[in-house]
Amino acid sequence: MSLAIKIQGDTSYRYIWYVGGDTEMPKFTAESVTSIQADGDELEHIKTMFTAHNAIPIPRGRSVKFYGETAQMIVGNLDNN
């Protein structure tokens, strides 16, 4: 599965990120992110990163979209661990 990232000016999710992936994040700022869509291991990674501190609400579902500042905060905290 994956985490798909849409940035300002894009009409579709152009960037893909995977947990444990060996590729670096593309060169864009978190502030340019408009939305993300996550499922599978990547959604579980987000849940693990943020639910311990109740930083963001995580809707139930197999695939979840996040928008605006929430999407920006998630992308700004991604790593390949």
N, C-alpha and C positions, 0 to 999 in steps of 0.2 A: 504494500500500500504506500501512501505518500502524503506529503504536505505540499499543496499547490499554492503558489503565491502570485497575487495580482498586484501590479504597481500602477501608479497614476499614468494615464495615457494608454494603458493596455485594455483591450477588449476581451481578453481571455487570460486564463492562468498560464503564465509563460514560464515561471521558474518552479522547479520541483526540488524538494529537500527530503532526504531519507535519514532516519536514525542510523547512526553508525556509518553513514556514507563517507566515501573517501574523497569526495569533491568539496571544494570550499563553497561557501555561500557566494552567490553572484554579487557583483559590486554595485549595490544600491543602498540607500539609507533606509532605515526602518520607517522613517517618516513618510517615505514615498509609497508605502504599502497601503492599499485600499481594502483588501480582503484576503483571507486565506481559507482553504478547505483542507481538512485533515481527516484521515481515517487510519485504521490499523495501528501499527506500532507507533506511528507518528502522533496519532491522537492520544494514545496511552502515554507517550512522552510528555505531551502538553499537560495532561491530567496530573502526572507525577510532579512536574515542575511547579504548577500553580495551585493545586487544590490543598496542599499542606498548609498554605498561608491564606487560603480563601481569597486569593488575589483576583481571580476572575471566576464567574459562574461557568460551569461546563455543562452544556445541555446534553441530555441523553440521546444517543443515536449512534449508528455505525459510521456515519459521515457527518461532520459538523463544520459549519461555516462561521467564521469570526470576521467582524468588520471594524473599520476605523481604528480607534486608539487601542482596542483590545488586540486586534491583529498586529498592529505595530509593536506592542509590548511583547507579544509572543515571538515574532521574528527577531526583535532586538535581543532576545535571550536565548536563541537557538545555538546549539553547539553540535558537534558530531559524536557525542558520547552515547 
